[in-house]
Amino acid sequence: MNKPIKISLSVKDFNLPILRIDAWVTEAIKESKIATQVLNKNNYLLSRNRIKSLIEGKNLVLDGTIIDDPSFKLKDGSLITVSLPEIEKAIPSPEKINLDIIYEDNHLIVLNKKAGMVVHPAPGSPNRTLVNALLHHCGESLLGIGGIKRPGIVHRLDKNTSGVMVAAKTELAHVGLSNIFSNHDIDREYNAIVWGQPDNKGIIEKPIGRSTTNRKKMAISNNGKIAITKWQLLDVYSPFASLIQCKLETGRTHQIRVHMSSLGYGIIGDDLYGKSISKKRFKNNSIKEKVKLVESFERQALHAIKLSFEHPITKKYLKFSSDLPQDMRNLIEILKR
């Protein structure tokens, strides 16, 4: 979208019930061929949440009066105009950073994120992020896709988690991918190296919320959001570590790290959730030196190994994978000694 777009909706043209104005506009745009053509031409899609944000930003006018309350009930009126503001320059700056691209088309990009890379700028990490790299790779076409602070981003991997990620390159793809993630219509598989030996397989259903004692951490909480992780044992490095596969049914912050730690099988290298587990569980002098060596692993041994979903535009089912990175393979070799 290179210039402002205005969508005009004549109230009398739509046989809709009395609704909140954000809901009314959402339904009216779906029915309006002209509005749909304008949006499609500009590779733009308006979800109800986006319309709500536009209203709160004073971008909706009803018969000459600005409406900034999305819950306003549309009982009468003749003309609604919705303005889509011109794209602002993205706050992050493009930076030339090598990307390990697995797949790319006109709508999305799938890549293998390295451990140590932050996904988007945040306090303490203003640059050298995946967003900075994507802005350089995609150019101005990425500006404003899904917002100006995190253009293209539809999900995240923690800084020290590696593996497969997808990002949107168009507004249509961003909305489609966001819906896929929110509806959990995506298969996400991780490999993790954990302390101890869990059962051969299992399901963890424990709600996760923000920790009340450490704002940087998440925790099992009855007031948290539902979180479901399936795990399967892949290999055992006797006597004190295992390789497991984890599949996410939900996508909460730090979900696998919190869930496995709650069972007593924290991820090796996880300073936030797994650091003390080895000290509590393994005190045998014969393996003390190996434990000490493994404890020096510099990041959580967690890798997003597979990602599968339906392409939001072509509807083709896509499957992507990424091999375990060298540092995790080296860790496994140490554990096998």
N, C-alpha and C positions, 0 to 999 in steps of 0.2 A: 504494500500500500504506500504509494509515493505522494499522495495528496489527500486532503480531508475528504471524507465521504459523508453524504447526508442521505438518510433514509426517511422518506415521508410516508406516513400511513394515515389514510383518511378513515376515521372511526366508523363511518356509516358503511364502508365497504366490507366490514367484517361482522359476521353474526356470532359474536363472542359474548359470553356471560360477563357479569361484573366480576372483575378480578383485580388483584394487585397489579399495579402498572407494569412491573417487571415481567410478570407472568403473561399479561395481555400482549405486550410487545413481542415476547418470545413466540407466542402462538401466531400472532399476526404476521410476523416475518416468515414463519414456516408456510403460511397460506399465500403470501404475496409472491407472485412470479417475478414481478419487477425487482423487488428487494432481493430475492434469491439470485437473480441474474447479476445484479450489481455486486453483491458480495462474492459470488463465484468468480466473476471477472477479475476481482481484486484479490483472489485467493484468500478470502476472509470468511470466517464463520462466527456467528454470535451465539454463544451459549447463554443460558439464563444468568449464570454467575457473571459473565462478561457484561451483559446488559445491566445487571444490578450495579456493577462497578461504574459503568458509564453514567447511570442515573445519579449515583452518589457524587460523581465528579461534575455534576451540573451540565451534562451533555444531552439532556432530554427536555424538549419544550412542548408544552401542550397549549395550543391556541395563544402563543406569545408569552406564556408564563413558564419559567423554569421549574421543573419538578425534580427535587433532589432526594425524595423519600421513596425507595423502592416499594414500600408497603402501601403507598397512596392508592386508594380504590378508584378505578376509572368508571365513574357512573355516567358521565356525559362529556361532551367535548366534540370537536370536529376534526382537528388536525394534530397529529403527533409527528415531531421531527427529532430523529436521533442522529447526533453528530459523532462520527468516529474521528477523534483527534489525529492530527498529523503525527506521524511517528517522531518521537524525540530521539536524539542521538543516544545510543546505548551508553549507560554509565560505565560498564567495563570497556576497556580499550582492546583492540585486536593485538595479539602478540604471536609472533612466529614461534610456535611450539610444535614439535613433531607429534603427529597423531598416528596411532596404530589402527587404521581403518579396516574393518572387516567387510562392510557393505555400505554402499551409498547410492541413492537415486535422487530424483528431483524433490522428493518430499521428506526424506529422513536419512539419517546417518547412524550406522551401528559401529561401535569402536571398542577396542580393548583398553580400558583405563589402567594406567600404571599405579601401583601403590605409591602413596606420597603426594598424589595430585588431588587438590581440592576441586570439587565440581564447579562451584560458582564463588565469586568474591564474597567475602564476609569479614567481619572484624578480625584482624590478625592475619588475614589472607586476601589482601586487596588485588593481587595479580598472580600471574603464572598459574591460572586455574584452567579448567577445561573450557569454560565459557570464553575466556580470552583466546584460547586456541581455536575454538569453533568460529569466533568472529573473524579471525584472520583467514581461516580456511574457506568459510562460506561467503565472506564479504558482506556488503550492505544488505543483501537479501535476507540476512538473519535478523536485522534490526527490528526490535519490537515484537518478534514472534513469541507470544505467550507472556509478554511484559518486557520492560526495558532493563531490569536488573539481572534477570536470568534467562536471556533469550534462548529459545530452543529446548530448555530443560523440562523434562516431564517426570524424571525420577532421579534419585541420587545413589551413589555408593559412598560410603565413608571414605575419608581421606586415605586411610591405610588399608582399605579393601581394594583389591584389584579385580579386573574382569569385564564382562560384556555389559555395555550400556547402549541405549538408544536415545537419540535426540531428534527433535523435529526441525525441519528446514522451512516449513510453510505453516501459516496459521491453520489451514484445514487439517494438516497432519498433527499439529499440536493439540487441537481440540480432540481429534480422533484418538490419539495416543493417551491423552489425559483420561478420556472416558474408559479406555481399555484398562488402564491401571486402576482407576477408581472402582471399576466393576470387577476387578480381579480376573479379567479375561486374558491372563498372560501366565505363561509358565516360566518360573525363575528357579534355577537350580544352582546351588553353591557347593563347593568343597571346602571343608575346614579341618584343620588338625587340632585336636583337643587333648587336654590332659585327661588321663584315665581311659577306661573302656566302658562306654555305655552299652545298653542292650543292642541286639542286632538291628532293631528298628523300633520306632515309636512316634507318637504324636504329642506335641506339647500345645495345650490350649490354656494359656495364661494371659490375662489382660496386661497391657503395658502402658504405663504413664510416666510422667516426669518424676524423677526422684525428689522427695521432700527434703533430703539432706545435702544433695549435690546437684545443682542445676545443670551440670554438664552430663549427668547420667540419666538413663531411663531405668525403670524398675518395675517389677511385678506389682500391680496395684489393682485393687478391686474397683477403683474409680477410673482405671485406664480403659483404653480401647481394646476390643477383642483382637487377639493375635494368635495365629495358628502356624506352627512349624512342624513339618514332617521330617524325620531323619532316618538314615539307614547307615549301618556300619559297613565301611568298604574295606578297611584293613586295620590290623592291630600291630603296634610296635611295642612288643612286650618289654617291660611290664607296665609302662606308664603313659602311653599315648596312642591315639587312634586317628585314622582318617575317616571322616564321615561325609555323607551327602545330605544336604538340607534342601527341602523344597518349601517355598513360601506360599501359604494360602492367603496371607495378608501381607502388608508391607509397612510395618511400623519401624520407626527409627531404632537402630541397633537391635532389631528383633532377634536375629540368630545369636548374637553375642549375649543378650540378656537371657534368652531362653536356655541356652546351653549352660551358662553360668549358674542359673537357678537350679539346675539338676546336679551341679557339682562337676561338670565337664567343661570348664571354661576354655576358650580358644587360646592356644599357645601364642604368646607375644602380645596379648591384649592387656595393656596396662590399666585400662579402666575397669574391666570386669573379670579378668582371669589371672592377674598377677600373683595373688596370694594362694591360689588353689594348689599349685605344686608344692609349696612349703607346708601346707596343711596335710597333703595326701602322701607325699613321698619323703620319708626320712631315712630310708635305708642307705647306709654308707656306701654300699657297693654300686649304687647308681647315682650317688650324690654329684659326681663330676659330670655325668651326662646331663642330669637335670640342670646343673649350673650352665652348661653349654647351650642347652635348649632355651633356657630363660633369657639368653642374650639375643634371641631372635628379635629383630628390630621393629616388627609390626605385627598386628593380628594376622594369623595364618588363615585368612579367609579370602576366597576367590569366587567371583560370580562366573561359573563355568558354562552355563547354558541360558539362553533367552529365546523364547518362542512366542509368537503372537500373530494375529491377522493384520496384514498391512491395512492401515486406516483408509487408504485411497483405492488401491487395486483389489483389496480383499483376498489377496493371495496369502496363504499361511506360510510364515517365515520361521526358520530355525537357525540359530547361530550358536557357536560354541567357541571357547577359548581354552587352550591348554594351560595347565598349571604353570605359573611363572617359575623362573629359575630359582629364586630364593626359597620357594616352598619345596621344590624338588631337592634342593640341597639339604633342607631341613629333614626331609624324609630319609635321605641317605644317612644323616647323623643318627636318626632314630633307629635305623636298621642295624647299626653296628653292634 
